[in-house]
Amino acid sequence: MATDDYLVLQQAIRQRLGLDLSQYKREQMERRLRAYAQQHGYGNLDGLARALGQERPLGGELLSYLTIHVSEFFRDPDFFTRLRELVATLPQTEALKVWSAGCSIGAEAYSLAMLLLEERGLGRAHILATDIDDKSLERANAGVYREEDLKRVDHGRLQRYFVQESGQFRVREDLRRFITFRHHDLLRDPYPEQQDLILFRNVAIYFTEEAKTQVLQGFSRALAPHGLLMVGATEAILRPQEVGLRQVRPFFFARA
C-alpha cells in the first residue's frame, strides 16, 4: 500500500512542532504545504518531512507559514462600529477582562485598546492577546509597524498612540501597558476564565468542524455570565445552542 505523504508530514509536524494538523481541514493545509515544499526546494511532502527533522530553523519558519497572518489595524470598519456599540453594554468595572484570541501581529489587540480607552477609559482593564505563532507574538510585543499596516488609523490616533521612528511607527507605552501577549494553542491549552469580551475573528477558516466546535465550547466556558463573544464572518455559528452559546445580535454571542 502506498504511503500517504501528507499523513507522514502531519506526524512529523506534530512531533517536531506540537501542531496537530488533524484538527485542520486537509484540503487547504495540504495545498499550502505542497506549495511551500516546491517554493523552498524540498520537492514534495516527503522531502519536507525529512528536512523538518534535520533543519532546526525550518520548524519555526514552517509554523509561521502555517498560521495565517492577514492582519491590520481596525480591519473591517463595520466590525469595529458594531463593537463600539456593544462596548457600552459591558459592565462598568475597573477589572474588565478582554481576550483577543488569535491576535497575530497584535493589530487587533492595539485597535481594541484604542477603542476601549476612547469609549470608557481602560482604568485597570486588561487585554490578553494570544497566538500560536511566536514570531507573530515577537512583533506584537515590539509594537512597531509599517505605514501600510496603519492605513485605517486616522491622523489623530497616529499622533496620540504612536511614535514615528525611522519610517515606522511604535506603539506608545501608555497603550501597550494594558495588553499582555502570550503563546496559546486554542486546541490544546487551558482557556482563561471570566472573560467580559472575547474576540475570535479570521482564525477558524482552516479548522475542521470538530475542532471549531471544541474551540467554541471552550469560549462558552471562558465567558463571564454577562460576557460576550464576537466572531468574524469565517467563524459563523449556525447552531450556537449546541456549543453553549446564544446569539444576541449578528456576530455577537453570550453564554446560553
C-alpha positions in Angstrom: 0.0 0.0 0.0 1.4 3.4 -0.9 2.4 5.7 1.9 0.2 8.8 2.4 2.9 11.6 2.2 0.6 14.1 3.8 0.0 11.9 6.9 3.7 11.3 7.2 4.3 15.0 7.2 1.4 15.6 9.6 3.0 13.2 12.1 6.4 14.9 11.7 4.9 18.3 12.3 3.1 17.1 15.4 6.3 15.6 16.8 8.5 18.5 15.8 6.3 21.5 16.3 3.5 20.2 18.5 0.9 21.3 15.9 -1.8 18.7 15.3 -2.9 19.1 11.7 -5.6 16.5 12.1 -7.7 19.3 13.6 -7.4 21.4 10.4 -9.1 20.9 7.0 -6.8 18.6 5.0 -7.5 20.1 1.5 -6.5 23.6 2.4 -3.5 22.6 4.6 -2.1 20.1 2.1 -2.3 22.6 -0.7 -0.4 25.2 1.4 2.2 22.6 2.4 2.8 21.3 -1.2 3.2 24.9 -2.3 5.7 25.5 0.5 7.7 22.4 -0.4 8.0 23.4 -4.0 8.8 27.0 -3.4 11.6 26.2 -0.9 13.3 23.4 -2.9 12.1 20.4 -0.9 10.3 19.0 -3.9 7.4 17.2 -2.2 5.9 16.5 1.2 8.3 13.6 1.8 11.2 15.9 1.3 9.7 18.5 3.6 9.1 15.8 6.3 12.8 14.7 6.1 14.1 18.2 6.2 11.9 19.1 9.2 13.8 16.6 11.3 17.2 17.9 10.1 17.0 21.6 9.8 16.4 23.4 13.1 15.4 26.8 11.6 12.8 25.1 9.4 10.5 24.4 12.3 9.8 28.0 13.3 9.6 29.1 9.6 7.1 26.4 8.8 4.9 27.1 11.8 4.8 30.7 11.0 3.8 29.9 7.4 1.0 27.6 8.5 -0.5 30.2 10.8 -2.1 32.8 8.7 -1.2 36.5 9.3 -3.6 38.7 7.5 -3.9 41.5 10.0 -4.1 45.2 10.0 -5.3 47.9 12.4 -9.1 48.4 12.5 -9.6 45.6 9.9 -13.2 45.6 8.8 -14.6 49.0 9.9 -18.1 47.7 10.2 -16.9 45.2 12.8 -15.4 48.0 15.0 -18.6 50.1 14.5 -20.6 47.2 16.0 -18.0 46.6 18.7 -18.2 50.3 19.7 -21.9 50.0 20.2 -21.6 46.8 22.3 -18.9 48.2 24.5 -21.4 50.3 26.2 -23.3 47.2 27.4 -20.3 45.8 29.2 -20.3 46.1 33.0 -18.7 49.4 34.3 -15.9 47.7 36.2 -12.3 48.6 36.5 -11.3 44.9 36.2 -12.7 44.4 32.7 -11.2 41.3 31.1 -10.8 41.1 27.3 -9.3 38.4 25.2 -8.1 38.7 21.6 -7.8 35.0 20.6 -5.6 34.5 17.6 -4.1 38.0 17.7 -1.4 37.5 15.0 0.9 40.6 15.0 -1.2 42.5 17.5 -3.1 44.9 15.3 -6.5 43.8 16.6 -5.4 44.0 20.2 -4.0 47.5 19.9 -7.1 48.6 17.9 -9.3 47.3 20.7 -7.2 49.1 23.3 -7.7 52.4 21.5 -11.4 51.9 21.2 -11.8 50.9 24.8 -9.7 53.8 26.0 -11.7 56.3 24.0 -15.1 54.9 24.8 -14.8 54.2 28.5 -11.2 54.6 29.7 -9.2 51.5 30.3 -8.5 52.0 34.0 -7.5 48.6 35.3 -8.9 46.8 32.3 -6.7 44.2 30.8 -6.4 42.8 27.3 -5.0 39.3 26.9 -3.8 38.7 23.3 -2.8 35.2 22.3 -1.5 33.4 19.3 0.2 30.1 18.4 3.0 31.6 16.4 5.9 33.0 18.5 7.2 35.1 15.6 4.0 37.0 15.3 4.0 37.5 19.1 7.5 38.9 19.0 6.3 41.5 16.5 3.2 42.2 18.6 5.3 42.7 21.7 7.7 45.0 19.9 4.7 47.1 18.8 6.5 48.5 15.7 4.5 48.7 12.4 4.9 49.9 8.9 2.8 52.7 7.4 0.8 50.2 5.3 -0.3 48.4 8.5 -1.8 51.6 9.8 -3.8 52.7 6.7 -7.1 52.7 8.7 -5.6 54.6 11.7 -6.5 58.3 11.4 -4.1 61.1 11.9 -5.3 61.9 15.4 -4.8 58.3 16.6 -1.3 58.2 14.9 -0.3 61.3 16.9 -1.8 60.1 20.2 -0.8 56.4 20.2 2.4 56.1 18.1 5.9 57.4 17.9 7.4 57.6 14.4 10.9 56.1 14.2 12.9 55.5 11.0 9.9 55.4 8.8 8.0 53.1 11.1 5.6 53.6 14.0 6.0 52.3 17.5 3.0 52.0 19.9 3.3 54.3 22.9 3.8 52.7 26.3 0.6 54.2 27.8 -1.4 52.0 25.3 0.9 48.9 25.4 0.7 48.6 29.2 -2.9 47.4 29.0 -2.0 44.4 26.8 -0.3 41.1 27.6 0.8 39.0 24.6 1.1 35.2 25.3 1.6 32.0 23.4 -1.6 29.9 23.4 -2.9 27.0 21.3 -6.6 27.1 21.1 -6.8 23.3 20.5 -4.5 22.2 23.4 -4.1 24.8 26.1 -6.4 25.8 29.0 -8.6 28.9 28.4 -8.6 31.9 30.7 -11.8 32.4 32.8 -14.4 35.0 33.4 -13.8 37.0 30.3 -16.0 40.0 29.7 -15.3 40.1 26.0 -13.7 37.6 23.6 -12.7 38.4 20.0 -12.3 35.5 17.6 -12.0 36.6 14.0 -10.5 35.1 10.9 -8.9 32.2 12.8 -11.1 29.2 12.2 -11.1 29.1 8.4 -8.7 26.1 8.4 -10.3 24.2 11.4 -12.3 21.1 11.0 -15.9 21.3 12.2 -14.9 19.1 15.2 -12.0 21.5 16.1 -14.2 24.5 15.7 -16.9 23.0 18.0 -14.2 22.3 20.6 -13.0 25.9 20.5 -16.4 27.5 20.7 -17.3 25.3 23.6 -14.1 26.5 25.3 -15.1 30.1 24.7 -18.6 29.5 26.2 -16.9 28.2 29.4 -14.4 31.1 29.4 -17.1 33.8 29.3 -18.2 35.6 32.4 -22.0 35.3 32.9 -22.5 38.7 31.3 -19.7 38.2 28.8 -19.8 38.5 25.0 -18.1 36.6 22.2 -17.6 38.4 18.9 -16.8 36.4 15.9 -15.8 37.1 12.3 -17.6 36.1 9.1 -15.4 33.0 8.8 -16.5 31.8 12.3 -20.2 31.8 11.6 -22.0 29.7 14.3 -25.0 28.0 12.7 -26.3 26.2 15.9 -25.0 28.2 18.8 -27.0 26.3 21.4 -25.0 23.1 20.6 -21.8 24.8 21.8 -23.4 26.5 24.9 -24.0 29.9 23.3 -26.9 32.1 22.2 -26.9 34.9 19.6 -27.7 38.3 20.9 -27.1 40.1 17.6 -25.2 39.4 14.4 -21.7 38.2 15.2 -22.2 38.6 19.0 -22.9 35.6 21.3 -23.4 35.2 25.0 -23.5 32.1 27.2 -26.6 30.0 26.8 
